[in-house]
Amino acid sequence: MMKSAKKKPIKQNKPDYTSRSLKFSWIAALITALSVLGHRFAVIDFQPALAGIAIGVLIGLTAIVTGLIGTLHAIKAKQTEIVSTMAGSTLGFLVVTPFFVTLLSGVGAPQIHDITTDLEHPPEFVAIKPLRIAAHNSLDRLEPENLAALQKAGYPDLGPLLLDEPFDQVFNRTVALVRQRGWMIASASAGRIEAISTTPVMGFKDDVAIRIQTEGNRTRIDMRSTSRVGKSDLGANAARIRAFMADLDRP
């Protein structure tokens, strides 16, 4: 009788975690970049852009995890070129980091987007109104109903700035500071300044109104900053007001 041939064991291909991680990271980078550029150049709207960024971040996290698994396998196999296994994880980390840094910067911020130094009589927008569309956040400050209370609780330090300088001098310095910030001025006259601040990455437009008036022997400056889109500004408008007032307060 003929001896039966021994069956050779079937080799199972091990998953190439390094290659997968790199592919995931490039896909994440591409989706995130297209979402950011698409919104900045007005190709896609606010919500689709955020959805695209969220998808990019999820794929980036997958790239990080997959890359770490590949690195652990390489260490276990005592491979010498471990650096190459970390390429996907590194790129994935670069993709997701800005997203989480932005989220962390807004931790504890109230869910509001319209901030002012005068809660009873906030500076009004006049020249800015025709530049906005129906899809933008309302300027009536009626939503949420407890907007003033939320601002007081979240930013109790915000208030008007009083300077011992003549009205004209303060007004001119304020206009100069707005221009220095790179904000687009919509109007500037009679103690009122309206301008638009555009964020550097996503190109979000926030509207700013500044009111300057004489109060006794001093000059009072009130400021309002509001986001056109999004229910929460992650603290960006309050930070803008604080920074602007601090610079204006410097002699």
Secondary structure, DSSP 8 states (H G I E B T S, - for coil): ----------------HHHHHHHHHHHHHHHHHHHHHHHHTTSS-HHHHHHHHHHHHHHHHHHHHHHHHHHHHHHHTT-S--GGGGHHHHHHHHHHHHHHHHHHHTTT--S--EEES-SSS----SSSGGG--TTS--SS--SSTTHHHHHHHH-TT---EEESS-HHHHHHHHHHHHHHHT-EEEEEETTEEEEEEE-TTT--EEEEEEEEEEETTEEEEEEEEEESS-S--TTHHHHHHHHHHHHHH--
